[in-house]
Amino acid sequence: MSAKVGLVSCAISSKPGNDGTGMYFIKSMTIPKFIATLIITLAIGYLFGGIIGAFGVIGGAFGGALISLIGKKNFKIATGDVLGASNEIGRLFSLLFMLIMILLSQIRIF
């Protein structure tokens, strides 16, 4: 779920290319859809994982936004491949953010 939030965060902040399937996903993503996605996934993440689950969702969104930023810098547009990369990097950052929160909770910071 967090990886898909990464994909959505990449789609909302990217400029689509002229062809390909990624163009349809990027063009159809709007800010209200992104906000709704973020609120729903944060609620589900918190419901099932507490603060650790919520940070996993934030990590996924961060990973997608990072790929969008890198894609803009290097390619100027985003394609389906960039969206796919944001999905995988979103998954990575989601797990990293959850791991960091677990480690911080063990040393009693949170």
N, C-alpha and C positions, 0 to 999 in steps of 0.2 A: 504494500500500500504506500509506503514511504517512497519507494522508487518511482511509483507513478506520480507522486506529488512532484518529484524532481523533473519528470517529463513535462508536467503541466507548467512548472515554474520556468522551464526553458522555453516552452511554447509561447508563454505570455510575454516574454522579453526578447523574442527573436524576430527577425525579418525573414519572411519566407522567400524561397527561390521561385523561379518562374514555372517550374514543373515538378512532378513527383508527388508522392502521397503525403509527405511531410507538410507541404504547402496547405493542404486542407485542414490539417490539425492546427497549424499555427494560425491560419486565418479565422478558424472557428473559436479560438480561445479568446475570452473576454475577461476583463478584470472582475466583474461580478461572479463569473464561473470560477475563476481562480480563488477568490475569497471564500466562496461557498465550499470549494474543494478543501481548502486549508482548514476551515472551521470544522468541517465534518471529520476530516482525518485526524486533526488534533484531538477532537472529542473521543474518537474511537481509540486512538493511541493512548490517551490518558485513561480511558475506561479499562483497557486491557493491560496496560503496562505502567500506569501511574506517570510520574514525572519523567521516568526513563523512556516510556513509550512516546510521550509528547516530544521529547528531545530527539527521538528517532525521526519523527515527522519533520521537525525543523531541520535536521541534518539532510534529509532527502531533498527538501526545498532548496537548501543551501547548495547542495551538489548540482542540482539542475541549473540554478542561477549561475554557478561558476562555469559550467560548460557553455551556457549562453554567452557569457562574457568572453570566454576564450574563442568561441565560434565567431562572434562579432569582430573580434580583433583580427583573426586570421582569415576568415572567409567572407565576412560582411553579411552573409545570409546563413540560414539554417536549412538543412535538408532532413530527410528521414534518418539518415545516418547520425546526424548531430543529435536528433531527438533520442535515438537509440543509445547513443553514448551517454546522454544525460540520465537516462533510465538506469544504466549500470553504475555510473558515478554517484547518482542519487542513492542507490542501494548501498554502496560503499560508505558514503558519508553518514547515512542513517545508522549503519552498524557502528561506525566510529563514534558518533555522538552518543549512542546508547552505551558503548563501552566506557567512554569518558565519564558519563553520569554514574555508571555502576562503580567505577573506581573512586570517584569523588564521594559517593555515598558510603563506601567502605572506610574512608578515612574521616568520615563524619563532617564533611563540609556542608552537605545538604541533608 
